[in-house]
Amino acid sequence: MAGLFITGTDTDVGKTVVSCALARGLRSAGIDVGVMKPVETGVPDGGPADALALMAAAEVRDDVDLVCPIQFDLPAAPQAAALHANQSLDMQRIHGAFNDLQKRHSFMLVEGAGGLLVPFDAKTTMADLATSLDLPVLIVARASLGTINHTLLSLEACATRCLDLAGVVISHSTGVLTDADARNLELLRTALGELLIGEIPPAEDPENVRPEDAGLDAILTLAG
């Protein structure tokens, strides 16, 4: 299936920035790209910010409730947000929306919530969602301290669940690194080797992130 599941090593690591950059790059390459944020939490009155940003980057006219079929006010893991709202979660609702969207577009970018082991409900995680959608996984890793452990644990989670790994993009979402962070990051770059397909430098305007920095060249082979 032509598409990609974007996950992170943590929350606020830059998944949406990477996803939007890839959407712009794929569109510029002449690929009809669809986008999806299956579940978004912390949704304000103005609507699901991540999903709306994805739609703007891809320039799609799909219904926002199709792009983001599950929305919660509480900025927490989907399971926690659903319990807070006294609502049940339905994976089939996501599958139905995804099936509709992938019929309309030749390539799908699906952005998960948080990291791979974030609980969707009591029995399933974001990793299970990626598996059920049959999509390769792109991991967005933060550049600052802690990234070695978080990234290698995410890679191990992919391996144990037999997820197809598209690669890793390092995101400097916290800004300029300290000397200690920079030396730490150098070790991760070496450890990743060819798995490292992109690195986004500190950016004042996320909308100007170069798609190539977000791993576009590697992703184009999937979309081809």
Backbone hydrogen bonds, N-H to C=O, Kabsch-Sander energy under -0.5 kcal/mol:
donor,donor_aa,acceptor,acceptor_aa,energy
3,G,1,M,-0.8
4,L,108,M,-2.3
5,F,136,P,-3.0
6,I,4,L,-0.6
6,I,110,V,-3.1
7,T,5,F,-0.6
7,T,138,L,-2.8
8,G,114,G,-1.2
9,T,140,V,-2.0
13,V,10,D,-0.6
18,V,14,G,-2.5
19,S,15,K,-2.9
20,C,16,T,-2.8
21,A,17,V,-2.2
22,L,18,V,-2.5
23,A,19,S,-2.3
24,R,20,C,-2.4
25,G,21,A,-2.4
26,L,22,L,-3.0
27,R,23,A,-2.2
28,S,24,R,-2.3
29,A,25,G,-1.4
30,G,27,R,-1.7
31,I,26,L,-2.5
33,V,31,I,-1.2
34,G,107,F,-3.3
36,M,109,L,-2.0
37,K,67,V,-2.5
40,E,70,I,-2.2
42,G,74,L,-0.7
43,V,72,F,-2.7
47,G,44,P,-1.7
49,A,47,G,-0.7
52,L,48,P,-2.5
53,A,49,A,-2.2
54,L,50,D,-2.3
55,M,51,A,-2.3
56,A,52,L,-2.1
57,A,53,A,-2.3
58,A,54,L,-2.3
59,E,55,M,-1.1
60,V,55,M,-1.7
66,L,63,D,-1.5
67,V,63,D,-2.0
68,C,64,V,-2.7
70,I,38,P,-1.4
72,F,40,E,-2.1
76,A,74,L,-2.1
79,Q,119,P,-1.7
81,A,77,A,-3.0
82,A,78,P,-2.6
83,L,79,Q,-2.2
84,H,80,A,-2.3
85,A,81,A,-1.8
86,N,83,L,-0.9
87,Q,82,A,-2.8
91,M,89,L,-0.5
93,R,90,D,-0.9
94,I,90,D,-0.9
95,H,91,M,-2.2
96,G,92,Q,-2.6
97,A,93,R,-1.8
98,F,94,I,-2.8
99,N,95,H,-2.7
100,D,96,G,-1.8
101,L,97,A,-2.3
102,Q,98,F,-2.9
103,K,99,N,-0.9
104,R,100,D,-0.7
104,R,101,L,-1.0
105,H,101,L,-1.5
106,S,32,D,-1.2
107,F,32,D,-1.6
108,M,2,A,-1.3
109,L,34,G,-2.6
110,V,4,L,-3.0
110,V,108,M,-0.6
111,E,36,M,-2.8
111,E,109,L,-0.5
112,G,6,I,-2.7
112,G,110,V,-0.6
114,G,112,G,-0.6
116,L,8,G,-0.5
118,V,115,G,-1.4
120,F,124,T,-2.4
121,D,124,T,-1.7
126,M,118,V,-1.5
127,A,116,L,-2.4
129,L,125,T,-1.7
130,A,126,M,-2.4
131,T,127,A,-2.2
132,S,128,D,-2.5
133,L,129,L,-1.8
134,D,130,A,-0.6
134,D,131,T,-1.0
135,L,130,A,-1.7
137,V,164,D,-3.3
138,L,5,F,-2.8
139,I,167,G,-2.3
140,V,7,T,-2.3
140,V,138,L,-0.5
141,A,139,I,-0.6
141,A,169,V,-2.8
143,A,171,S,-1.4
147,T,144,S,-1.5
150,H,146,G,-2.2
151,T,147,T,-2.7
152,L,148,I,-2.5
153,L,149,N,-2.3
154,S,150,H,-1.8
155,L,151,T,-2.3
156,E,152,L,-2.1
157,A,153,L,-2.3
158,C,154,S,-2.0
159,A,155,L,-2.2
160,T,156,E,-2.6
161,R,157,A,-1.2
162,C,159,A,-1.2
163,L,158,C,-2.8
165,L,163,L,-0.6
166,A,137,V,-3.2
166,A,164,D,-0.6
167,G,137,V,-1.0
168,V,195,L,-2.9
169,V,139,I,-2.7
170,I,198,G,-2.2
171,S,141,A,-3.5
172,H,200,I,-2.1
173,S,171,S,-1.5
175,G,172,H,-1.4
182,A,178,T,-2.5
183,R,179,D,-2.1
184,N,180,A,-2.2
185,L,181,D,-2.7
186,E,182,A,-1.7
187,L,183,R,-1.1
188,L,184,N,-1.3
189,R,185,L,-2.5
190,T,186,E,-1.9
191,A,187,L,-2.3
192,L,188,L,-2.6
193,G,189,R,-1.9
195,L,192,L,-2.2
196,L,193,G,-1.4
197,I,168,V,-2.2
197,I,195,L,-0.9
198,G,168,V,-1.1
199,E,213,D,-0.6
200,I,170,I,-3.0
208,N,205,D,-2.4
209,V,206,P,-1.5
213,D,210,R,-0.8
214,A,210,R,-1.0
215,G,212,E,-1.3
216,L,211,P,-2.0
219,I,215,G,-2.0
220,L,216,L,-2.6
221,T,217,D,-0.6
221,T,218,A,-0.7
222,L,218,A,-0.6
222,L,219,I,-0.8
223,A,219,I,-2.0
224,G,220,L,-1.2
